[in-house]
């Protein structure tokens, strides 16, 4: 049985991999899926790991803020911001992220991620 702290650590490892591009230790379940803007963007753990490591949509991420976590049963909710690398006229694109991870205590693996992304511009 995975403790609440271990399940939060699993979600944190995913969030940190967004900016570090090192997802080899993110504990995805083999059948993990991810939904963003109502569209399936993650089809299995292997693909999610590979994308975090080297896909262009993640390589543009420069940094993530410290997430705020809440737990409701098997769901771990994380709210944080990310900033991208490219800038135009001194402005960067950022996003406020609200992700809910399905991480059952029975195995401590990430089975599903539902992301709500709200872009913004920053200096």
DSSP file (Angstrom, degrees, kcal/mol; ACC not computed):
  #  RESIDUE AA STRUCTURE BP1 BP2  ACC     N-H-->O    O-->H-N    N-H-->O    O-->H-N    TCO  KAPPA ALPHA  PHI   PSI    X-CA   Y-CA   Z-CA
    1    1 A X              0   0    0      0, 0.0     2,-0.4     0, 0.0   105,-0.2   0.000 360.0 360.0 360.0 129.9    0.0    0.0    0.0
    2    2 A X        -     0   0    0    103,-3.5   106,-0.1   102,-0.1   105,-0.1  -0.717 360.0-130.6 -87.4 134.2    1.3    3.4   -1.0
    3    3 A X     >  -     0   0    0     -2,-0.4     4,-2.1     1,-0.1     5,-0.2  -0.264  26.3-104.5 -74.7 167.7    1.0    6.2    1.6
    4    4 A X  H  > S+     0   0    0      1,-0.2     4,-2.3     2,-0.2     5,-0.2   0.906 123.7  52.8 -58.1 -42.6   -0.5    9.6    0.8
    5    5 A X  H  > S+     0   0    0      1,-0.2     4,-2.2     2,-0.2    -1,-0.2   0.884 108.4  49.9 -62.8 -39.3    3.1   11.0    0.9
    6    6 A X  H  > S+     0   0    0      2,-0.2     4,-1.7     1,-0.2    -1,-0.2   0.871 110.8  49.2 -67.6 -37.1    4.3    8.4   -1.6
    7    7 A X  H  X S+     0   0    0     -4,-2.1     4,-1.9     2,-0.2    -2,-0.2   0.878 110.9  49.4 -71.5 -37.3    1.4    9.1   -4.0
    8    8 A X  H  X S+     0   0    0     -4,-2.3     4,-2.8     1,-0.2    -2,-0.2   0.900 108.8  54.0 -64.5 -40.0    2.1   12.9   -3.8
    9    9 A X  H  X S+     0   0    0     -4,-2.2     4,-2.1     2,-0.2    -2,-0.2   0.863 105.6  53.6 -61.8 -36.0    5.7   12.1   -4.5
   10   10 A X  H  X S+     0   0    0     -4,-1.7     4,-1.4     2,-0.2    -1,-0.2   0.936 111.6  44.1 -63.7 -46.6    4.6   10.2   -7.7
   11   11 A X  H  X S+     0   0    0     -4,-1.9     4,-2.1     1,-0.2    -2,-0.2   0.908 112.2  53.5 -63.8 -41.6    2.6   13.2   -8.9
   12   12 A X  H  X S+     0   0    0     -4,-2.8     4,-2.9     1,-0.2     5,-0.2   0.876 103.4  56.8 -61.2 -38.1    5.5   15.5   -8.0
   13   13 A X  H  X S+     0   0    0     -4,-2.1     4,-1.6     1,-0.2    -1,-0.2   0.880 107.7  48.3 -63.6 -36.5    7.9   13.4  -10.1
   14   14 A X  H  X S+     0   0    0     -4,-1.4     4,-1.0    -3,-0.2    -2,-0.2   0.942 112.3  48.2 -65.1 -47.9    5.7   13.9  -13.1
   15   15 A X  H >X S+     0   0    0     -4,-2.1     3,-0.7     1,-0.2     4,-0.6   0.907 111.8  49.1 -61.9 -43.2    5.5   17.7  -12.5
   16   16 A X  H >X S+     0   0    0     -4,-2.9     4,-2.3     1,-0.2     3,-0.8   0.858 105.3  58.9 -64.5 -34.8    9.3   17.9  -12.1
   17   17 A X  H 3X S+     0   0    0     -4,-1.6     4,-1.9     1,-0.2    -1,-0.2   0.733  90.5  71.8 -67.9 -21.6    9.8   15.9  -15.3
   18   18 A X  H << S+     0   0    0     -4,-1.0    43,-0.2    -3,-0.7    -1,-0.2   0.898 114.5  23.5 -58.1 -39.4    7.9   18.6  -17.2
   19   19 A X  H << S+     0   0    0     -3,-0.8    -2,-0.2    -4,-0.6    -1,-0.2   0.761 125.7  48.6 -98.5 -30.5   10.9   20.9  -16.8
   20   20 A X  H  < S-     0   0    0     -4,-2.3    -3,-0.2     2,-0.1    -2,-0.2   0.755  89.2-143.9 -82.4 -23.5   13.8   18.5  -16.2
   21   21 A X     <  +     0   0    0     -4,-1.9     2,-0.4    -5,-0.2    -4,-0.1   0.829  65.0 118.0  60.6  33.2   12.8   16.3  -19.2
   22   22 A X        +     0   0    0     -6,-0.1     3,-0.3    -5,-0.1    -1,-0.2  -0.821  24.3 152.5-129.7  90.8   14.0   13.3  -17.2
   23   23 A X    >   +     0   0    0     -2,-0.4     3,-1.7    26,-0.3    -1,-0.1   0.241  33.3 111.5-106.8  11.9   11.0   11.1  -16.7
   24   24 A X  T 3  S+     0   0    0      1,-0.3    -1,-0.2    25,-0.1    25,-0.1   0.791  84.5  43.4 -60.0 -27.9   12.6    7.7  -16.4
   25   25 A X  T 3  S+     0   0    0     -3,-0.3     2,-0.4   -12,-0.1    -1,-0.3   0.363  79.9 119.8-100.8   5.2   11.6    7.4  -12.7
   26   26 A X    <   -     0   0    0     -3,-1.7     2,-2.0   -13,-0.1   -16,-0.1  -0.585  68.2-129.1 -70.4 125.8    8.0    8.7  -13.1
   27   27 A X        +     0   0    0     -2,-0.4    83,-3.0   -17,-0.2     2,-0.3  -0.441  40.4 169.6 -83.3  72.5    5.9    5.8  -11.8
   28   28 A X  E     -a  110   0A   0     -2,-2.0     2,-0.2    81,-0.2    83,-0.2  -0.596  35.4-124.4 -79.0 140.1    3.4    5.4  -14.7
   29   29 A X  E >   -     0   0A   0     81,-2.9     3,-2.1    -2,-0.3    16,-0.5  -0.573  31.6-111.9 -71.0 149.0    1.1    2.4  -14.8
   30   30 A X  E 3  S+     0   0A   0      1,-0.3    15,-1.6    -2,-0.2    16,-0.4   0.847 118.2  43.3 -53.8 -35.7    1.6    0.6  -18.2
   31   31 A X  E 3  S+     0   0A   0     13,-0.2    -1,-0.3    14,-0.1    80,-0.1   0.108  83.4 148.0 -98.6  22.1   -2.0    1.7  -19.3
   32   32 A X  E <   -     0   0A   0     -3,-2.1     2,-0.3    78,-0.2    80,-0.2  -0.278  26.0-167.6 -60.1 138.2   -1.7    5.3  -18.0
   33   33 A X  E     -a  112   0A   0     78,-1.4    80,-2.0    10,-0.1     2,-0.4  -0.882   8.7-154.9-124.5 159.9   -3.7    7.8  -20.0
   34   34 A X  E     -aB 113  42A   0      8,-1.7     7,-2.4    -2,-0.3     8,-1.7  -1.000   3.0-163.8-137.6 136.1   -3.7   11.7  -20.0
   35   35 A X  E     +aB 114  40A   0     78,-2.5    80,-3.3    -2,-0.4     2,-0.4  -0.976  11.6 172.0-121.2 131.1   -6.5   14.0  -21.1
   36   36 A X  E >  S-aB 115  39A   0      3,-2.7     3,-2.2    -2,-0.4    80,-0.1  -0.994  73.9  -4.1-139.2 132.8   -5.9   17.7  -21.9
   37   37 A X  T 3  S-     0   0    0     78,-0.9     3,-0.1    -2,-0.4    79,-0.1   0.826 129.9 -60.7  53.5  32.9   -8.5   20.1  -23.3
   38   38 A X  T 3  S+     0   0    0     77,-0.3     2,-0.4     1,-0.2    -1,-0.3   0.525 116.2 114.2  75.7   5.5  -10.8   17.0  -23.6
   39   39 A X  E <  S-B   36   0A   0     -3,-2.2    -3,-2.7     2,-0.0     2,-0.6  -0.899  73.6-117.2-113.7 137.8   -8.3   15.3  -25.9
   40   40 A X  E     +B   35   0A   0     -2,-0.4    -5,-0.3    -5,-0.2     3,-0.1  -0.618  40.9 163.2 -72.8 115.4   -6.4   12.2  -25.1
   41   41 A X  E     +     0   0A   0     -7,-2.4     2,-0.4    -2,-0.6    -6,-0.2   0.450  63.0  52.9-112.5  -6.8   -2.7   13.2  -25.2
   42   42 A X  E     +B   34   0A   0     -8,-1.7    -8,-1.7    71,-0.1    -1,-0.2  -0.994  52.6 173.1-133.6 127.4   -1.3   10.2  -23.3
   43   43 A X        -     0   0    0     -2,-0.4     2,-0.3     1,-0.4    -1,-0.1   0.646  67.0  -8.2-110.6 -21.0   -2.0    6.7  -24.4
   44   44 A X  S  > S-     0   0    0      1,-0.1     4,-2.3   -13,-0.0    -1,-0.4  -0.969  71.6 -97.5-167.6 166.3    0.2    4.6  -22.2
   45   45 A X  H  > S+     0   0    0    -15,-1.6     4,-2.4   -16,-0.5     5,-0.2   0.872 118.4  53.6 -60.8 -39.8    3.0    4.9  -19.6
   46   46 A X  H  > S+     0   0    0    -16,-0.4     4,-2.4     1,-0.2    -1,-0.2   0.927 111.3  45.0 -63.0 -45.9    5.8    4.2  -22.1
   47   47 A X  H  > S+     0   0    0      2,-0.2     4,-2.7     1,-0.2    -2,-0.2   0.900 112.4  51.6 -65.9 -41.6    4.6    6.9  -24.5
   48   48 A X  H  X S+     0   0    0     -4,-2.3     4,-2.5     2,-0.2    -2,-0.2   0.916 111.6  47.5 -61.2 -43.1    4.1    9.5  -21.7
   49   49 A X  H  X S+     0   0    0     -4,-2.4     4,-1.9    -5,-0.2   -26,-0.3   0.931 112.7  48.4 -63.1 -46.6    7.6    8.8  -20.4
   50   50 A X  H  X S+     0   0    0     -4,-2.4     4,-2.0     1,-0.2     5,-0.4   0.911 112.1  49.6 -61.1 -43.7    9.1    9.1  -23.9
   51   51 A X  H  X S+     0   0    0     -4,-2.7     4,-2.6     1,-0.2     7,-0.3   0.929 110.0  49.8 -63.0 -45.5    7.3   12.4  -24.6
   52   52 A X  H  < S+     0   0    0     -4,-2.5    -1,-0.2     1,-0.2    -2,-0.2   0.870 112.4  50.0 -61.1 -35.3    8.3   14.0  -21.3
   53   53 A X  H  < S-     0   0    0     -4,-1.9    -1,-0.2    -5,-0.2    -2,-0.2   0.856 137.0 -10.1 -72.2 -36.0   11.9   13.0  -22.1
   54   54 A X  H  < S+     0   0    0     -4,-2.0    -3,-0.2    -5,-0.1    -2,-0.2   0.469  86.2 123.8-151.1   4.7   12.1   14.4  -25.6
   55   55 A X    >X  -     0   0    0     -4,-2.6     4,-2.1    -5,-0.4     3,-1.6  -0.507  60.6-125.8 -76.6 143.6    8.9   15.6  -27.3
   56   56 A X  H 3> S+     0   0    0      1,-0.3     4,-1.1     2,-0.2    -1,-0.1   0.814 106.2  63.4 -59.7 -33.1    8.9   19.2  -28.5
   57   57 A X  H 34 S+     0   0    0      1,-0.2    -1,-0.3     2,-0.2    -5,-0.1   0.749 114.6  34.1 -66.1 -20.5    5.7   20.1  -26.7
   58   58 A X  H X4 S+     0   0    0     -3,-1.6     3,-1.8    -7,-0.3    -2,-0.2   0.721 105.2  69.1-100.7 -28.9    7.6   19.5  -23.4
   59   59 A X  H 3< S+     0   0    0     -4,-2.1    -2,-0.2     1,-0.3    -3,-0.1   0.752  92.3  62.4 -63.1 -23.1   11.1   20.6  -24.4
   60   60 A X  T 3< S+     0   0    0     -4,-1.1    25,-3.4    24,-0.1     2,-0.4   0.604  79.2 104.8 -77.7 -10.1    9.8   24.2  -24.5
   61   61 A X  E <   +C   84   0A   0     -3,-1.8    23,-0.3    23,-0.3     3,-0.1  -0.598  44.3 178.3 -77.2 124.8    9.0   24.1  -20.8
   62   62 A X  E     -     0   0A   0     21,-2.9     2,-0.3    -2,-0.4    22,-0.2   0.874  58.9 -11.9 -90.5 -46.6   11.6   26.1  -18.8
   63   63 A X  E     -C   83   0A   0     20,-1.7    20,-2.3   -45,-0.0     2,-0.4  -0.982  49.1-145.8-155.3 160.7   10.3   25.8  -15.3
   64   64 A X  E     -C   82   0A   0     -2,-0.3    18,-0.2    18,-0.2     2,-0.1  -0.974  24.3-124.5-129.0 146.5    7.5   24.8  -13.0
   65   65 A X        -     0   0    0     16,-2.9     2,-0.3    -2,-0.4    18,-0.0  -0.362  46.2 -77.6 -80.7 167.7    6.4   26.4   -9.7
   66   66 A X        -     0   0    0     -2,-0.1    -1,-0.1    14,-0.1     2,-0.1  -0.530  57.8-126.9 -65.3 123.5    6.1   24.5   -6.5
   67   67 A X        -     0   0    0     -2,-0.3     2,-0.5    13,-0.1    13,-0.2  -0.376   6.9-136.9 -75.7 152.3    2.8   22.6   -6.7
   68   68 A X  E     -D   79   0A   0     11,-2.3    11,-2.0    -2,-0.1     2,-0.3  -0.942  27.8-157.9-103.4 128.1    0.0   22.8   -4.2
   69   69 A X  E     +D   78   0A   0     -2,-0.5     2,-0.3     9,-0.2     9,-0.2  -0.803  17.9 178.2-111.1 148.2   -1.4   19.3   -3.6
   70   70 A X  E     -D   77   0A   0      7,-1.9     7,-3.0    -2,-0.3     2,-0.4  -0.977  16.8-144.8-139.6 153.6   -4.7   18.0   -2.2
   71   71 A X  E     +D   76   0A   0     -2,-0.3     2,-0.3     5,-0.2     5,-0.2  -0.961  19.5 172.3-124.7 134.1   -5.9   14.4   -1.8
   72   72 A X  E >   -D   75   0A   0      3,-2.6     3,-2.0    -2,-0.4     2,-0.3  -0.808  67.6 -62.9-139.1  95.4   -9.3   13.0   -2.2
   73   73 A X  T 3  S-     0   0    0     -2,-0.3    -1,-0.1     1,-0.3    30,-0.0  -0.489 120.6 -10.7  64.8-124.9   -9.3    9.2   -2.1
   74   74 A X  T 3  S+     0   0    0     -2,-0.3    29,-3.0    -3,-0.1     2,-0.5   0.441 118.8  96.1 -85.6  -0.2   -7.2    7.9   -5.0
   75   75 A X  E <   -DE  72 102A   0     -3,-2.0    -3,-2.6    27,-0.2     2,-0.5  -0.794  53.5-167.3 -98.3 131.4   -7.1   11.3   -6.6
   76   76 A X  E     -DE  71 101A   0     25,-2.6    25,-3.1    -2,-0.5     2,-0.5  -0.972  10.6-158.4-113.3 119.4   -4.1   13.6   -6.1
   77   77 A X  E     -DE  70 100A   0     -7,-3.0    -7,-1.9    -2,-0.5     2,-0.4  -0.850   8.4-171.9-102.3 133.6   -4.8   17.2   -7.3
   78   78 A X  E     -DE  69  99A   0     21,-3.1    21,-2.8    -2,-0.5     2,-0.4  -0.988   6.3-170.2-126.6 132.0   -1.8   19.4   -8.2
   79   79 A X  E     +DE  68  98A   0    -11,-2.0   -11,-2.3    -2,-0.4     2,-0.3  -0.988  28.1 131.0-122.2 128.8   -2.0   23.1   -9.0
   80   80 A X  E     - E   0  97A   0     17,-2.1    17,-3.6    -2,-0.4     2,-0.3  -0.942  44.9-114.2-160.6 174.9    1.1   24.9  -10.3
   81   81 A X  E     - E   0  96A   0     -2,-0.3   -16,-2.9    15,-0.2     2,-0.3  -0.907  20.2-160.8-120.2 151.8    2.4   27.2  -13.0
   82   82 A X  E     -CE  64  95A   0     13,-2.2    13,-2.1    -2,-0.3     2,-0.4  -0.958   3.8-153.6-128.8 154.6    4.8   26.6  -15.8
   83   83 A X  E     -CE  63  94A   0    -20,-2.3   -21,-2.9    -2,-0.3   -20,-1.7  -0.967  14.7-135.8-125.0 140.0    6.9   29.0  -17.9
   84   84 A X  E     -C   61   0A   0      9,-2.4   -23,-0.3    -2,-0.4   -24,-0.1  -0.536  13.7-125.7 -94.3 163.5    8.2   28.3  -21.4
   85   85 A X  E    S+     0   0A   0    -25,-3.4   -24,-0.1    -2,-0.2    -1,-0.1   0.916  81.3  84.2 -74.8 -47.1   11.6   29.0  -22.8
   86   86 A X  E     -     0   0A   0    -26,-0.3     7,-0.6     7,-0.0     2,-0.3  -0.257  58.6-170.2 -63.7 145.2   10.8   31.1  -26.0
   87   87 A X  E     - E   0  92A   0      5,-0.1     2,-0.4     3,-0.0     5,-0.2  -0.976  12.6-164.6-133.5 152.0   10.3   34.8  -25.5
   88   88 A X  E >  S- E   0  91A   0      3,-2.3     3,-1.5    -2,-0.3    -2,-0.0  -0.978  80.6 -13.1-136.2 119.4    9.0   37.5  -27.8
   89   89 A X  T 3  S-     0   0    0     -2,-0.4     3,-0.1     1,-0.3    -1,-0.1   0.867 130.5 -53.8  56.0  38.4    9.5   41.2  -27.0
   90   90 A X  T 3  S+     0   0    0      1,-0.2     2,-0.4     0, 0.0    -1,-0.3   0.546 114.8 115.9  78.0   7.0   10.5   40.1  -23.5
   91   91 A X  E <   -E   88   0A   0     -3,-1.5    -3,-2.3    30,-0.0     2,-0.3  -0.864  44.4-165.0-111.9 144.6    7.3   38.1  -22.9
   92   92 A X  E     -EF  87 122A   0     30,-3.0    30,-2.5    -2,-0.4     2,-0.5  -0.890  24.0-115.4-121.3 154.9    7.0   34.4  -22.3
   93   93 A X  E     + F   0 121A   0     -7,-0.6    -9,-2.4    -2,-0.3     2,-0.3  -0.766  38.7 175.0 -87.1 133.5    4.0   32.1  -22.4
   94   94 A X  E     -EF  83 120A   0     26,-3.5    26,-2.4    -2,-0.5     2,-0.3  -0.756  14.3-149.4-125.0 176.3    3.1   30.5  -19.1
   95   95 A X  E     -EF  82 119A   0    -13,-2.1   -13,-2.2    24,-0.3     2,-0.6  -0.981  14.5-136.0-151.3 139.3    0.2   28.3  -18.0
   96   96 A X  E     -EF  81 118A   0     22,-2.6    22,-2.2    -2,-0.3     2,-0.4  -0.865  33.6-157.9 -90.4 123.1   -1.7   27.8  -14.8
   97   97 A X  E     -EF  80 117A   0    -17,-3.6   -17,-2.1    -2,-0.6     2,-0.4  -0.872  21.2-177.8-111.9 134.7   -2.0   24.0  -14.5
   98   98 A X  E     +EF  79 116A   0     18,-2.3    18,-1.8    -2,-0.4     2,-0.4  -0.917  18.9 176.4-128.4 102.5   -4.6   22.1  -12.6
   99   99 A X  E     -EF  78 115A   0    -21,-2.8   -21,-3.1    -2,-0.4     2,-0.5  -0.903  19.2-158.8-115.5 136.8   -4.0   18.3  -12.9
  100  100 A X  E     -EF  77 114A   0     14,-2.5    14,-2.5    -2,-0.4     2,-0.4  -0.965  12.6-161.4-112.8 123.4   -5.8   15.5  -11.2
  101  101 A X  E     -EF  76 113A   0    -25,-3.1   -25,-2.6    -2,-0.5     2,-0.9  -0.867  14.3-142.5-105.1 132.9   -3.8   12.2  -11.0
  102  102 A X  E     +EF  75 112A   0     10,-2.9     9,-3.2    -2,-0.4    10,-0.8  -0.864  35.2 160.5 -92.8 106.9   -5.5    8.9  -10.4
  103  103 A X        -     0   0    0    -29,-3.0     7,-0.2    -2,-0.9   -96,-0.1  -0.832  27.3-150.3-131.0  90.9   -2.9    7.2   -8.1
  104  104 A X    >>  -     0   0    0      5,-0.5     4,-2.9    -2,-0.4     3,-1.1  -0.322  15.8-133.5 -64.0 142.5   -4.5    4.3   -6.2
  105  105 A X  T 34 S+     0   0    0      1,-0.2  -103,-3.5     2,-0.2    -1,-0.1   0.756 100.4  74.8 -63.6 -23.8   -3.0    3.5   -2.8
  106  106 A X  T 34 S+     0   0    0   -105,-0.2    -1,-0.2     1,-0.2    -2,-0.0   0.805 122.3   0.2 -63.4 -30.0   -3.1   -0.2   -3.8
  107  107 A X  T <4 S-     0   0    0     -3,-1.1    -2,-0.2     2,-0.1    -1,-0.2   0.545  82.8-132.9-134.8 -15.3   -0.1    0.3   -6.2
  108  108 A X     <  +     0   0    0     -4,-2.9     2,-0.3     1,-0.2    -3,-0.1   0.638  61.2 132.7  71.5  13.6    1.1    4.0   -6.0
  109  109 A X        -     0   0    0     -5,-0.3     2,-0.7   -83,-0.0    -5,-0.5  -0.692  65.5-109.9 -98.8 151.8    1.3    4.2   -9.8
  110  110 A X  E     +a   28   0A   0    -83,-3.0   -81,-2.9    -2,-0.3    -7,-0.2  -0.707  40.4 168.9 -80.5 115.3   -0.1    7.0  -12.0
  111  111 A X  E     +     0   0A   0     -9,-3.2   -78,-1.4    -2,-0.7     2,-0.3   0.729  63.5   6.0 -98.9 -28.0   -3.1    5.5  -13.9
  112  112 A X  E     -aF  33 102A   0    -10,-0.8   -10,-2.9   -80,-0.2     2,-0.4  -0.990  55.2-160.4-157.0 146.6   -4.6    8.6  -15.3
  113  113 A X  E     -aF  34 101A   0    -80,-2.0   -78,-2.5    -2,-0.3     2,-0.5  -0.998   3.6-168.3-130.7 128.4   -4.0   12.3  -15.6
  114  114 A X  E     -aF  35 100A   0    -14,-2.5   -14,-2.5    -2,-0.4     2,-0.4  -0.975  15.6-164.9-116.1 118.9   -6.6   15.0  -16.3
  115  115 A X  E     -aF  36  99A   0    -80,-3.3   -78,-0.9    -2,-0.5     2,-0.5  -0.871  17.3-169.1-112.4 135.1   -5.1   18.4  -17.1
  116  116 A X  E     - F   0  98A   0    -18,-1.8   -18,-2.3    -2,-0.4     2,-0.5  -0.992  17.8-168.5-115.5 122.4   -6.8   21.8  -17.2
  117  117 A X  E     - F   0  97A   0     -2,-0.5     2,-0.5   -20,-0.2   -20,-0.2  -0.947  13.7-175.6-120.2 127.4   -4.4   24.3  -18.7
  118  118 A X  E     - F   0  96A   0    -22,-2.2   -22,-2.6    -2,-0.5    -2,-0.0  -0.899  20.0-148.4-123.9 100.9   -5.0   28.1  -18.7
  119  119 A X  E     + F   0  95A   0     -2,-0.5     2,-0.3   -24,-0.2   -24,-0.3  -0.235  21.2 170.9 -67.1 155.4   -2.3   30.0  -20.7
  120  120 A X  E     - F   0  94A   0    -26,-2.4   -26,-3.5     2,-0.0     2,-0.4  -0.964  30.3-115.8-153.3 164.5   -1.1   33.5  -19.8
  121  121 A X  E     + F   0  93A   0     -2,-0.3     2,-0.3   -28,-0.2   -28,-0.2  -0.840  34.2 176.0-104.5 144.7    1.7   35.9  -20.9
  122  122 A X  E       F   0  92A   0    -30,-2.5   -30,-3.0    -2,-0.4    -2,-0.0  -0.946 360.0 360.0-142.6 162.1    4.4   37.0  -18.4
  123  123 A X              0   0    0     -2,-0.3   -30,-0.1   -32,-0.2    -1,-0.0   0.390 360.0 360.0 -98.1 360.0    7.6   39.1  -18.4
